[in-house]
Amino acid sequence: MEPETVRAFYEKEDVVLHYAAAVHRVGLWKSEEFLLTRLFRPDQHLLELGCGAGRITFGLVDLGYRSIMPTDYSAGMIDMAKRIAQERRIELGFQVADACNLPFEDASFDGAIFGFNGLMQIPHSSRRLQAMREVARVIRPGSHFFFTTHDRSNPKRRKQWKKDRKMWEAGRQPAAYDEFGDCIGETRWGEMYIHIPIREEISSQLDRAGFRLLSCEKRSMIAVEDQATREFSDECLMWVVTRKS
């Protein structure tokens, strides 16, 4: 899967509108609010990657956070986020940026956020590792990085992964798949790519990128989400790590 193919999906007007609707209808998940308000102070300078139309950013602004740099790979998402900010009379520097090549100086931020499994929508293991390294580069030593992923060990899809493993062993995997765990799901807007990892895979990459794992919990163990959130998003793992000194 090529990065430009992934970006093209998130440039689609209907996809952008879906994420814009989530700003108003969903907002911050209860689990996100619980963790983010404990990890970061309102006066800290934070980087958000994969901000979409601003669901997390605007949720934090409503809680008193003002020094946020929201970025996304999709220009369409950033344009929509800017429109919503203008409607709400909020001044924020939404910026198009590639998480694998961030346009910021070393140690520029007090922490970073990559919500809604966005890190896993970067194709190729090497690029996801590069994104982690870029986050480590631009946040200060000891700062926190929060992100989410799905979990390939989830028993609900055990049969599917067993089937996929046999497909890979036989060399019959789709040409767009680069590694086991890649998944291209059919949505009402077209095909959407995501990588479904196991915990050990992410832990290893975090260590190589310069992070220390603090916690990794299922979302359902952190908070009971409302119906709008459950309809918008599935169960996921919520990772909290800190940049090594």
N, C-alpha and C positions, 0 to 999 in steps of 0.2 A: 504494500500500500504506500502510495506517495503522499507526502505532506500536502501538496497542492490539491490532491483529490479530497482529502479531509477538509481543507479550508473551503473548497467549493461547496461542500454540503452546508457549512455554517454561513455561507454567503446567500443562501436561498432566502427569498423574501418570507416565505411561510415559516421557515425555521427561525428566522430573526423575530418574527411576530410571536411565535410560540414562547420564546425566551422573554420577550417584552411582557407578555401576559403574565408570566411567572413573577415578574417584579411586583406586580399589583396583587395577584391572586395568592401567591405562595409566600414571598418574602423570605426572611431568614428561617431556616429550619430551627426547631427548638434545640436540637443537638448542636447545631452550629453556634447559636447564641450562647449556649452553656459553655462550650469550649473556648470560643473566640474571646468572650469577655473575661475569661480567666487567664488566657495566654497574653492578651495585648491590652495595654492601657489606651484610653481615648487620645492621649497626647502623643502617642508614638507614630512614627512615620512608617506606614505599611505599604507593601507591594501586593497587589492582587493580580494573579495570572489567570487567563481564561475567564475574564469577568462576565462574558456574554453581554446581556443588556443591562447588567448592573444589579442583579438580584441581591447578592451579598453586600456589595458596596453600599447600596441605598439602605439596606437593613442596618448596616453599621453606622451610617450617617444619622439615621433615626435614633440611634443609641448614643449619639454625641461624638462619634469618631469623625474627624475632619481631615486629617493628614493621610489620605489614601491615594495611591497611584494605581488606578485600575487599567489593566492592559488586556488585549485579546489579539489573537492571530487574525481574526475576521474583521475587515473594515466595516462590513455591514452591521455587525454587532456593536462596534464602537460608535458608528453613526447613530444607531438607535439609542444607545446609552446616553449620548450627548443630548439627544432630543428630550429624553426623559428628565435629564438633569436640568435642562432649560425650563421645562414645564414646572419642575419643582423648585426652580430658582436656587439651584445648588451649583457651586463652582468647584468642579473637579477636573483634573487634567487627563481625561480618558485618552489612551494612546494605543495605536496599533503596534504590536511588538511580538516577535518570535521568542518563545520561552527558551529556545536553544541558543539564542544569540541576543541577549538583553542589552538595550542601549543605555545602560546605567553604569555609574562608577562603582568600584569595589566598595563594599561595606556602606552602601547608601541608605539602607533601610533597617528598621528595628524589628522586622519580621515579615513573613510572606505567607500568602494564602493561595491555594490552587484548588478551588472547590469543584464539586459535582463531577468527580472522576476525570477532570480535564487532563491531568497528567497522563492518564492511560489512553487518551485519544491522540497522543503523539505516536505515530508509527515508528517502528524499529527500536529495539532495546537500546541501541547505542545512542539514539536521539533522546530517549527518556532519561538515560544516565547523564547526557550532556545538559538537559534541562535542570536536573537536580544539581549539577555542578555549577550552573549559572546562578541558581537560587543561592547556593552556598557562597558564591562569590560576591553577590550584591547585598547580602544581609550581614550584619555585624556578628562577630564571634559571640556565642552564647545566646543568639536570637532564636526564636522559634519559627518553625515552618509547619503549617497545617495543610493537609491534603486528604483526599479520599480516593479509594479504589473499590472495585468489586473484589470478590474472593473466589478463586477457582475451586477452593476446598468446600464451598457451600454444597451440602448434600442434595439440595433441590435439583442441581444440574449434573449430578454424578454420572448418570447414564449418558448424557450428552457428551461429556468430556471423555468418557470411555470410548464412545463411538468415534469421536474426533481423533483420539490417540491412535486407533487402528487405521484411520484414514491417513494420518501422517506416516505411520510405519509402512504403509503400502505405497506412499508417494503420491496419493490422490488428493492432497489438500488443494484448495483453490489457489490459483496463481497469485492472487492479491495478498495471500497470507505469507508473512515473513517468518513467523515462529509460532510454536504451539502456544495457545492462549489467545491468539488473534481471533476476533469475531466480527463479522459483518452482518448486522441485523437489518431486517427490512422494516422501515417505518413508513408512515403515510407520506413522508416527504422524499423517500428514496432510501438508498443503502447508507447505513451509518457504521463507521468503524470504531472499535474499541478493543483494547487489550485487557484480558482478564488474567490477573497474575495470581500467584500464590504468595503467602506472606514471606517465605524465605527468599524469594526472588527480589522483592522490594527491599527487604532488610539488607541483603547483600549490596544492592545498588546504593542504598543510602550510606552505608559504611564507606564504599568506594568514593562517594561524592563528598564526604567530609561531614556527615551527620551522625548524631547519636540518637537512637530510638528511645523515646520516653514512654509512649503508650500507643497501642493499636487496639481499638475496641469496635465492636459492632455498633452501628448507629442505634439500634433498638435497645442496647444496653445503657445508652447514655440518656435517652429521652424518648417519650412516647409522642410520636409526631401526629399532627392533625391530618385530616382526610386529604386536604389539598396537597400537602407535602407527599403523602403516600401515593397519591395518584400521579404526581409529577416525577417521582424518583423511587427507585428500589432500595432495598437494604444495601448497605455498603460498610466498608471498614473506614474508620476515622483515625488517621495517623497524626501523631504529634511528635516532632523531632526537634532537635536543637543543633545548631552549627557548632562543631567542635572548635575549641580555641586554637 
